[in-house]
């Protein structure tokens, strides 16, 4: 199973066969940064409704995923567990989570949203250890501790700064 996750886990293999993946990840990062900046700008200046900023990107993404899925996998056979998974991922995990995220773009400071993003690194790692039984190296644990301590430090520092003002 480890071979499937080698892009995410150290030691990384950046051979020639992975160059296109690295380029796509960098393009995705740039697109995400542009999306966040544009979303914050539109929300702060009242030029867009939060619902539109959730519905339009999710619709584009859903349409793209359906096209790609049908192209590579064909039409799935109907089953109630499949319906449940689609409803959970689409309604609960998708629309509610993205609605909360869009709300946070309007009401939280940029550094607070960054803290949430960095906290997700820790959350995903915990899920990885619990469900995929991944073992972490000392270097990985130290990196996660540094990220966690930095998140705590920023929270405490900003709280103390507000108290002294």
C-alpha angles and dihedrals in degrees: 000000000000092000090066093057101043093117090061103039134062130277090056121202109214097177123150092272091063098051094095090051091051091050091050092049091050090048089049091051091050091048091049092050091050091047092051094047092047093046092051091047094050093046096045092049094044093239095129138031117241090235091058091050089055101038099047099049092040091050092050091047093046092049091049093048092049091051093047093044094049091045095053103027106024125220111331121230114254119258134156093235088056090051089050092050092049092048092047095048095039103040108023105026096029115035099028094044093047091046090054090046092051090048089052090053089060100041107032129066118252093251090052090055089048089054090054090051091049091047088057088065089063093044094051091049092052090050090048092053094044100044106024094034093230118176116220124218122228090255091052092048091049091050091050091048090051091051091047093047091048090053091050092046093052091048093049093043094050091047092050090046091055091049093054095049 
